[in-house]
Amino acid sequence: MKKANLLHLLNINLSEFVVHIITSSYLGRKYVDPWELLLHLRPSIGQLTVVMVGPTMQASNGNIRVCNRCQKEYYGREHKYEIHSMTYLNYTKTPSYKQPNMVISEDFLKEAVGDFIKIINKIKCPFLLAATSETKGKAYIKMNKKLLHIEPIYNGRNNFKSLRPWRCLTTGSVYYRNVYLIVYHNLKQCK
């Protein structure tokens, strides 16, 4: 967050923090648990909600039991999750849509660009885009510059990339998720 000039996010005194994770692959609820780290980094957050959205997701929602420290020292803290099985564009039109404080997307699909152009004014917060390689990351930057007229405030290797190998079902090659990270201050700056 320091490299991306996003430390100011942790200085905001918010009682509720909402993270949207847009994915084209099935991740599952287990990927929600580590976000409790935000509760530790920003004690003023009383409720953390992680919203995962993707057409292949299995819809569910609930509460995640926070650690003993959060239970004892910060009574009343909550870590909630929502998983929506739909496109992000469709999610933004539902009554359950929550205005995010941060949006994260992995491996941007070209088909999704049209959707993002339609919802650009709703994303008034930091937008993080993760890619499986530097080559893909640079291609996303070029595409976003051309279509959305935006420049990232950070792009480079992701220090928090996945260490678990994944197999690409199309090519059969092995890769690691989220190797390259691109951060935009917000998408509102589009012209």
C-alpha positions in Angstrom: 0.0 0.0 0.0 2.9 2.3 0.6 4.3 1.7 -2.9 0.9 2.4 -4.4 0.5 5.6 -2.4 -2.7 4.2 -0.7 -1.7 4.4 3.0 -4.2 7.3 3.3 -6.9 4.6 3.1 -5.8 3.3 6.5 -6.0 6.8 8.0 -9.7 7.2 7.3 -11.9 6.7 10.3 -14.6 4.6 8.8 -16.9 2.5 10.9 -17.7 0.3 7.9 -15.4 -0.7 5.1 -16.6 -2.5 2.0 -14.3 -4.4 -0.4 -15.6 -5.6 -3.8 -13.7 -8.5 -5.4 -14.6 -9.1 -9.1 -13.6 -12.5 -10.4 -14.2 -14.6 -13.4 -13.2 -17.8 -11.7 -14.5 -19.7 -8.7 -12.6 -18.6 -5.6 -15.0 -19.5 -2.7 -15.6 -18.2 0.7 -12.2 -19.3 2.1 -10.6 -16.4 0.2 -12.7 -14.0 2.4 -11.1 -14.9 5.7 -7.7 -13.2 5.2 -9.3 -9.8 4.8 -9.6 -9.7 8.6 -6.2 -8.2 8.3 -7.9 -4.8 7.5 -9.5 -4.9 11.0 -6.1 -5.2 12.5 -4.6 -2.4 10.4 -7.4 0.0 11.0 -9.0 -0.4 14.5 -11.7 2.2 13.7 -13.4 -0.2 11.3 -16.2 -1.8 13.2 -17.7 -3.7 10.3 -15.8 -5.2 7.3 -17.8 -6.5 4.4 -16.2 -8.4 1.6 -18.4 -8.7 -1.5 -17.2 -11.3 -4.1 -19.0 -11.0 -7.5 -18.6 -13.4 -10.5 -20.8 -15.4 -12.8 -19.3 -18.7 -11.7 -19.5 -18.0 -7.9 -21.8 -19.9 -5.6 -24.1 -17.3 -4.0 -24.0 -17.1 -0.2 -23.5 -14.7 2.6 -22.8 -14.7 6.3 -20.5 -13.7 9.2 -17.0 -14.8 9.7 -15.8 -15.4 13.3 -13.1 -12.8 14.0 -10.0 -13.6 16.0 -9.9 -13.5 19.8 -8.1 -10.1 19.8 -10.9 -8.6 17.7 -13.5 -10.1 20.0 -11.9 -9.1 23.3 -10.2 -5.8 22.6 -12.6 -4.4 20.0 -16.0 -5.6 21.2 -18.6 -5.7 18.5 -16.4 -5.9 15.4 -17.9 -7.8 12.5 -16.5 -9.5 9.4 -19.2 -10.2 6.9 -19.2 -11.6 3.4 -21.5 -11.7 0.4 -21.0 -13.8 -2.7 -23.0 -12.9 -5.7 -23.3 -15.2 -8.8 -23.6 -12.6 -11.5 -21.6 -10.0 -13.5 -20.4 -6.9 -11.7 -22.6 -4.8 -13.9 -25.7 -6.7 -12.8 -24.6 -6.6 -9.2 -24.5 -2.7 -9.3 -28.2 -2.7 -10.3 -29.4 -4.9 -7.4 -30.9 -3.6 -4.2 -28.0 -5.4 -2.3 -25.4 -3.2 -4.0 -23.1 -1.6 -1.4 -20.9 1.4 -2.3 -17.3 0.1 -2.1 -14.3 1.6 -0.4 -12.0 -0.5 -2.6 -12.6 -2.6 -5.8 -10.3 -5.4 -6.7 -10.5 -7.3 -10.0 -8.3 -10.1 -11.2 -7.4 -10.8 -14.8 -9.6 -8.3 -16.6 -11.6 -9.8 -19.4 -11.9 -7.9 -22.6 -15.7 -8.6 -22.5 -15.8 -6.9 -19.1 -14.5 -3.6 -20.4 -17.9 -2.6 -21.8 -19.4 -3.3 -18.5 -16.9 -1.2 -16.7 -17.4 1.7 -19.0 -21.1 1.6 -18.1 -20.5 1.6 -14.4 -17.4 3.9 -14.3 -19.2 6.6 -12.2 -20.0 4.1 -9.4 -16.3 3.3 -8.8 -15.2 6.3 -6.8 -12.6 4.5 -4.8 -9.2 2.8 -5.4 -9.4 0.1 -8.1 -6.8 -2.6 -8.0 -6.3 -4.9 -10.9 -4.3 -8.1 -10.6 -2.8 -10.0 -13.5 -1.1 -13.3 -13.9 1.9 -11.8 -15.6 3.7 -8.5 -16.3 2.9 -8.9 -20.0 -0.9 -9.1 -19.2 -0.6 -6.3 -16.7 1.1 -4.0 -19.3 -1.6 -4.9 -21.8 -4.3 -3.9 -19.3 -2.6 -0.6 -18.6 -2.5 0.1 -22.4 -6.1 -0.9 -22.8 -7.3 1.2 -19.9 -5.4 4.2 -21.1 -6.9 3.9 -24.6 -10.5 3.1 -23.5 -10.9 4.8 -20.2 -8.2 7.5 -20.4 -6.7 6.7 -17.0 -3.1 6.1 -15.8 -2.3 3.9 -12.8 -0.7 5.3 -9.7 1.2 2.1 -9.3 2.1 -0.9 -11.4 4.6 -3.6 -10.6 5.2 -7.0 -9.0 2.6 -7.9 -6.3 4.3 -8.7 -3.0 1.1 -10.5 -2.0 0.8 -12.8 -5.0 -0.4 -16.3 -4.7 2.2 -18.9 -3.9 -0.1 -21.7 -5.0 0.4 -22.9 -8.6 -2.7 -23.1 -10.8 -3.1 -24.9 -14.1 -4.6 -23.0 -17.1 -7.3 -25.3 -18.5 -6.9 -23.8 -21.9 -3.2 -24.0 -22.4 -2.2 -26.6 -19.8 0.5 -24.3 -18.5 1.1 -23.6 -14.8 0.9 -20.0 -13.4 0.6 -18.1 -10.2 -2.4 -15.8 -9.6 -2.0 -12.1 -9.0 1.7 -11.8 -9.9 1.3 -8.2 -11.2 -0.6 -5.4 -9.6 -2.0 -2.2 -11.1 -3.6 0.4 -8.9 -5.8 3.3 -10.0 -6.8 6.0 -7.6 -10.3 5.6 -8.9 -12.1 5.3 -12.2 -14.0 8.6 -11.8 -11.1 10.4 -13.4 -12.0 9.0 -16.8 -12.6 11.6 -19.5 
